[in-house]
Amino acid sequence: MAIEKQKTLAKAASIQGTSLHTGQPVKLTLKPADPNAGLKFRRIDLPDKPFIDASAANVQTVERATTLAEGSVNVHTVEHVLSALTGMGVDNAIVEMDANEPPICDGSAAPFVQLIKQAGVVEQDAPLTVWEVREPVSVETKNGSHIVILPDKKFRISLTAVGPNGRVTQYFSSVITPEIYEKELADARTFCFYEDIQPLLDKGLIRGGTLDNAIVIKGDQYICAGGLRHHNECARHKTMDLIGDLILNGHRITGHVIAIMPGHGINTQMAAKLQKTYESMEAMRPKPVVLPAGDAVLNTAEVLKLLPHRYPFLLVDRILGFEGDTKCVGQKNLTMNELFFQGHFPGHPVMPGVLQVEAMAQVASILMLRIPENQGKIGYFMSCDKVKWRRPVEPGDVLIIETELTKMRGAIGVATGRCLVNGEVTCEAELKFMVQEP
C-alpha cells in the first residue's frame, strides 16, 4: 500500500563552523526524532538544554535572518538548516547546537544536505500529513513584496528576486522535490549589497561573513569565491530561504507558491497565516470517529457516523473487523423489504450488480477513513475496473463484503473488493476513490 510515511534521520551527524552573524564557533548535530515530533532546535550550551519548536508562533525577529525564541532562549539564522531538512524530505529531527546560531559554512544549504545524506533518511511507522491548499492564500507588504499560494497538486515555487532600484532581477521556478532541491537549490549562496555591509556591521550582524560564504554585489559585479554557481543564484537562494521559512507553519503543503521580492519578514508572515488557517480548519472540523483496530466490530450506529449514506443507499449494516491497516470485512443482511427487490425483477428478485459494487465501495471508504489523516473526511467513488458478477444475490442472503486497500497516495486510493454469499463469490472489482473534506 503506497501510503507516504513520515521520515527522520537514521543516525546523528555533526558539522562545525563559524556563525554568520555572531561570528562565533559552533557545533551543530542533526539527530533523529520520534514520529509527529516535527523539527526542533536544542541549545545544549544552556542549563536544562532547552528545546525550541520550529514554529511560526516562535518567530522573534527577521532582520537578515529568521530568529526563533521561547522565553529567553533563542536561535538565530535557522532558515538554511530548516530548508535542507524540508527540501530533503525529513519531517522529524532535532537540531542540537552549542551556540545560538548554526554555522554558515559556505553560505548555502549544501553542507546541511551532505550532513543529512551522511546521517541517512529513514521512513517511520506513521503516515505523512500533507496539507493541500485549496483556496488562494496571500500576504503582501508596503514595500511591494507579495506572496500568494494557489491550489496545485504538487509543491511548486515561482520566485522573482528584485534588488534596490531593480539592480538584480532574477527568476526561478520549479516543482520542489528532494532531487530537484539538492541539484538546483541547495548550493545557492547568501548575498548582500556592498553598500549594506557597513550598516550591518554597525548593528552587530554579519561578523562571520566573508567572500567564502557570501556573494557581495557591488554595482553590476558579483564578488565571491569561485564565481557564480548559477546565473540566477540570488533567486535560487531566495527560494531556498523561502522553503526554510514556510515550513514554520508546521505542515508540508501542496500548492503553487508565487513570490515577488520575498524576504524573511514576508516569508514568516505567510507561515504564520498558514498556521492560523490550518488551526482554524482543525477547530471547525467535526470530531472524527476513532475506528478500533484488530478484529473489533462497528455496529450500524457507528457505520452511520462514518458514512454520509442513508437508507436506501446505505448498503453496509456493520463492519465485522479489520486485518491490519489494509483489509476490512463488512456485512449486509438482505430482506424482501429492500426497495431494489421490489423493482428489480419483482417476479424473481435479485440485487442489482451495481449495488454490490457500491457496497464494496462503502466498505472500502471505511477502510480509507481508518487512516489517521483521513478521519473526518469523505471518500468519493471515482471509478471501477475488472468488474465481474458471478451469481445472483437474493432476498434472505447475508452479503459479506471484503475489501483490501492496495494503494494510497495523497487523496487517491485504490482497493480490490469482492462480495460473497455462503462463501461463494457473487461479485468482484477494483475500485478507485478520492478522499476529500466534507
N, C-alpha and C positions, 0 to 999 in steps of 0.2 A: 504494500500500500504506500503510495508516494505522498505521504504527509510530511511536509517540511518540518524539520526539527530545529530546536534552538541549538546553538553552538557555543562552546567555550574553548579554552586553551588546553592542550594535552599536558603541559607541564609549565613550570615557571621559566622565565628567561629575563636576563638583565642587560642594561646598557648604561654607560656612564658618559658624562659630558658636562658642558657648561650651559647654564640657563641664558636665554636671550636677554631678558630684561634685568634680572638681578645680577647677572654675570657670575653667579656662584656655582661651584661644582655640585653635581647631584648624581645619585644613582637611582635609576628607575627600574622597577621589576614588574613585569606582567605576570599575573597569576590566574589560575582557573577560578571560577566561581560557580555556585550552585544554579540550577535552573531557576528562571524568573528573578534572579538577583539583579540583573541589569549591569550597568557599568558603574564602578565605584572607584574613587580615589582614597588612598590611605596615607596619612602623614606619619610615618614610623619614627620620625625625629622628635615627635611630641609625646608628652605623657599620655598614657592610655591608647596611643596610636589610633587616633580618631578617623572615622570614615566620613567621606562627603559623597553624596549621591550625584551622579552626572544628570542633573535635572535643571530645567529652565527656572524652576522655583528658587534655585540656589545661585542664580547669576547675580554677581555683585557689581562688577564694572566691566566695561567692554572697550576700553581705550587701547587700541592696537593689539588687543588680545582678549580672550574670554576668561574671566576670573570667577570661580565658584567659591561660595563661603557658606558655612553653617556655624552660627555663633561667631566666635573669634577665630575659628580655624578656616584657612582659605588655601586655594591652589590657583596658580596663575597659568595662563597660556596653555589651556587644556585642549585646544581645538585640533592640533596635529595628531596627538595620540588617539583622541576620540574618533577622528576621521579615519585613521588607519584601521582601528578596530571595527568600525562600522563598514568601511569600504571592503574589508576582507571577510566580512560575514560573521564576526564574533559578537554574540549577543550578551554574554555574561562574562565579566572579567573584573579583576581587582588590579588597579594601578597603584603600586606602592612607590613612595618617594621619600628620600631622607632630606628633602628640602621642599620649598613651596612652589617649585616650577620645574617642569620637565626639561631635559637637555634639548637645546635647539638643534644639535647635530649639524647637518648641512643645510638647515633651513627648510627642509621638505619633510614629507611623511615617509619617505622611502626607508630610512633606518628603522622606523617602527614596523613597517611592513616586513622587513627582513627579520626583525625580532619575533613577530607573530609567526612567521614561517619556521623560525628556529624552534619555537615552542610547540608548533603544530596546532591544528584546529580539529576538534572532535565534536560529533553530534552528541546531544544529550537526550535523555528519555523524557522529553517534554515538547509539545507542539509549539511551533513558532506562530505568534500572532502578528500579522501584518495588517496595518490599517489602510484600507483602500479609500482614499479621499474621493468622495463622490460629488461634492459641490465646491465651487471655487472658493479659495481662502486667500486673502490678500492683506498686505501690510505695506505702507509707504511712509516716507519721512519728508520733512520740509525741504531737505536738500536735494530731492529728486530721486532718492533711492526707492526701489519698488520691487517687491517680491510677490508673485502670485503663484498658487498651486492649482492646477487644473486636473480634472479626472484623467487618469491614464492607468492602464493595466500593469505598467512597469514603473520603476523609479527612474525618472529621466530629469536631467538638468540642462537648461539652456541659459547661459550666463553672458552678460555683456559687462566688461570691466571698463570704466572710464576714469582717467586721472584728471587732475586740475586743468581746467580750460581745454579739455578734450585731448590732452597731450598723449595719453596712452589709451587707445580704444581698441580692445581685443574681444574676441568672441570664442566661446567654446560650447558645444552641445553634444550630449551623448546619453544613451541609457547607461546606468551605473550598475555594473556587476563587479565581483571581485577581480575577474580577469582584466576588465577594462580599467578598473581603478588602479591596479598595480602597474599596468602598462602605460596608461595615458595621464594619470593624475598624481600618483604618489611622489614622483621625483621633482615636481614643480616647487620652486623655492619661494620663500617670502621675499618681499621687495619693499623699498621705500624710495621717496624722492630726496634728492641731495639736500634741498633747502629745508627739509623737515628734520634732518639729523640733529642739529644743534638744539632746536627746541625740545626734541625728545630726550636728549641727554640732560638738558636742564631740568626736566621733570623726573629724572632718575630712571629713565627707561633705556632700552637697547644697550645696556652696559656690556653685554656679551656679544653684540653684533659685530661681524667682520665681513669682509668680502668673500670669505669661505662659507658663510652661511646665509648670505642675503644678496639680493640684486639691488644695486643703487642706480637710480635713473637720474642722470644729470643732463638736462637739455634733451637731446634726442639720443643720447648714448646710454647703453645698458652696461654698467660696470659690474663685473662679477668674475669669480674664479672659473676658468674653463669655458667662458662664453655661455650663451643661452642654450638651454636644453630643448626648448620648443619655441617656435616663432611666436606663440601666444602663451608663453609661460606664466605671465601675470594672470590671465584669465583662468588658466588651469589651476593656479594656486588658489585663487578666489573660490573656485569650485570645490577644491579640496577642503578649504576652510568651512564653506557652507555645509558640507556633509557633516563635519565635526560639530558644528553649531546646531544643526537641525535635529540631530539625534537626542539633544537635550529635551525634546518633547516627550521622550520615554518610549517611543514606539517606532519601529520601521514602518515606512509608508510606501504606498504606490501612488504615483501622481507625477505630473509634469511640472517641475519647479522652474519658473521663468524669473530670473533675477537680473535687475538692471542696477548697476552701481551698488552692489551689495557690500556690506561690512559687518563686523561682529555685532554692532548695535541692532541693525535691522534683522540680521540672521537670528539673533536670540529673541527678538520681539516675535518673529514668526514661530519660533519653537515654543514660546510661551502661549501664543494664541492657539497653536495646535494642541498643546497640553490641556488648556482650559476647554477647548471644544470637545476633546475626547472625554474629559471628565464629565462634562455636561451630558454627552450622549450616554455614558455609562449610568449616570444618575437617572435618566429618563427611561432606560431600557427595562422592560418587565423582568422581574426576578425569574431566572430560569429554573426549570425543574431539574434537580440533580438526579441523573439516572444512576441506578445501582449497577454494580459490577458483578462479574461472575454469572451464576445461574439464577439470579433474582428475577422476580416476575413483576410486570407492570399490569395493574388491573385496568378496566375500562376508563375509570375516572382519571387515572394517571395518563393514559393514552390521549384522552381528550385535552389534557393540559399541554400536551406536546404538539399535537397536530391541529391545524385550523379546520379540518374537515368535520362535518356533522352528518347525521343520518339524512338521506340515504347514501351519502357519498363517503362516509367513514366505513372502511372495509377491513378494519382490524379491531377485534374485540379485546385482545390482550396480548402482551408480549410474554412469551414463555421463558425467555432467557437470552443471555449474551454469551458468546465464546470469545474471550479476549476483546480486542478493540475492533475486530473486523467482521464478526458474524452475529446474526440476530435471527431469532425464530419467533414468528407471530402466529396468531390463530384467529380464524373467523368461523363462527357457528352459523350455518345456513339453514334458515327455516322457510317454510312456504310463504311466510308473510313478507319476504323480501320483495320490494316493488319490481325488480327486474324479472323475477319469476312470473309475475302476473302479466307481463307484457312481452316476454321473450319466449317464443314457442309455448304459449299457455297450455296447449294440449300435451306437450312433452317438455316441461320447463327445464332449462339449463342455464347456468350462469354464463353471461357473455364473456368471451375470452378477453376482451379489452379490460373488463373489470378485474380479472385475475392479474393482469399486468399492473393495473392501478393499485391493487392490494400489495403487490411486490414493491411498488414504488413507495407506498406509505410506510412499509416496514423498513425499507432501505433509508428513508428520510429519518426515521427514529434513530437508526444506526449512525447516520451522519451527525445528527444533533447531539450524539453522545460525546463527540469531540469537544473539549472544553471551549475553544474559541467559537464554536458554532452554536452553543447553548443560547436560547432566547431568539434564534433566527428561524427562518422558514426554508424548507427545501422545495424547490420548484422542479418539476419533472420536465426535462428538456427533450429527450429522445429515447427510443428503444431500438434494439438491434438483435438479430438472431432469435427472433420470437418463434416459438414452436408450441402448438397446442396438441396435447397428447390424448386426452379423453375428456368426456363431459363431466361437469360438476353439477350435482342435482340437489334438490331440497333434502335436508337431513344430513348432508355431508358436513364433516368437520374439515375445513381447509387449513392445512398447515403451510405457512409461508416462510421459506428460508431465504435469507439474503446474505451476501458476502461483499464487503467493500473492497474492491481491488485496486483502486487508485483514488487519491485525493490530493489535489494541488490547488492551493488557493481556495477559491469558492466553488470549484468544479470537482465533482466526484463521479466515479463510475462504479457500478455494482452489478453483480450477477444475482439472479433470483430464480426460484422455482417454487411452484405450488404443488402440494401433494394431498391425496386423499387415501387413507388406509395404506400409506407407504408407497403408493403409485404416483408418479409424476403426472400432473394434469397440464402444466404449462411451465415454460422456462424462457428466460430472456436476459439480455444485457441492457442495463438501464443507465442513463446519464442524467445528472442533476446539477442544479446551481443553488448554492446556499446564499440567501440574502437577508437583510434586515426586514422585519415585518413592516 
